[in-house]
Amino acid sequence: MARIVAGVATSHVPAIAAALDLGKSGEPYWKRVFDGYQRSKEWLRKVDPDVIILVYNDHASAFSLEIIPTFALGCAAQFPIADEGWGPRPVPAVKGHPELAAHIAQSLILDEFDLTIVNRMDVDHGLTVPLSLMYGQPKEWPCPVIPLAVNVVMYPPPTGHRCFMLGRAIRKAVESYPEDLKVVVFGTGGMSHQISGQRAGLINSKFDHAFLDNLTKNPGKLMRMSHLEYMREAGAEGVEMVMWLIMRGALDDKIDEVYRFYTVPASNTAVGHIILENRRKAGKKAAAKIRRPAARKSNKMKRAAATQKIHRVVSKGKR
């Protein structure tokens, strides 16, 4: 049986791609960003996933104003790197996993999610930057990737609640796939930033940190947030953060936060990153939790017996 073992959330700032591709990652401005992902690279090497499901938003590379799917799942065997105006990034083409992708598509549609199946899709920095941050610049990406493009550019984007429930449906789909696969889900975009208008350059670190806290401990609060609140607190492009809820919804309710990183700014954007793992084993701690109520009950019974004994002694004294 396939299983989701962990989730990764990260910003996908396009300037990060330029810094990597132009050899500027060691410059002081960018070094602090890339240093924040060193532990993440080591973690991903140890986890060694068989497949990554990567949630991102297309930036007019695969889609346009003519076609705007709310959720589009890439089911191809390979995804070319998009030309975003200055040529494709010098990174490997992304290999897909058509069998698992087709299985997920069928499961989601039968669970009444109106999914768009895409068999030809160029992928842009929204997908390649997270891969570069977590894998560096390899000659070939170490595992297949299933792209899930979400519309957070044109109104109306999906709600946080809808995204979280999509994550739940993805988990169900993955767990019903018969092959033994380790799957990691990426949620990308954000954090707070606005690239145009009167508030261009807005960064709200207080909101970003609260979002990270709630992603781990109280995702229900994030699910209830309106689009207006995301945009007011995190900027016009801050609504991208609903995509992180797809990742969170795909995980178990109880998870462990493995790592967190946050820095500002990176090309007028707040860079946020978090790694969450499912609790794979109950182990001794869970067993201890099961035993504690019984121990409390036993102590209660002992106290009650002692009280009865005292009452008997007092009553005997009165006679």
Secondary structure, DSSP 4 states (H G I P E B T S, - for coil): --EEEEEEEE---HHHHHHHHTT-TTSHHHHHHHHTTHHHHHHHHHH--SEEEEEE---SSS-BTTB--SEEEE-SSEEPBPB-SS-B-SSPPEE--HHHHHHHHHHHHHTT--PEEESS--B-HHHHHHHHHHH-S-SS-SS-EEEEEE--SSSSPPPHHHHHHHHHHHHHHHHT--S--EEEEEEE--SS---SSTTTT---HHHHHHHHHHHHH-HHHHHT--HHHHHHHH-GGGGGGHHHHHHHHTS-SSEEEEEEEEES-SSSS-EEEEEEEE----HHHHHHHHHHHHHHHHHHHHHHHHHHHHHHHHHHHH-
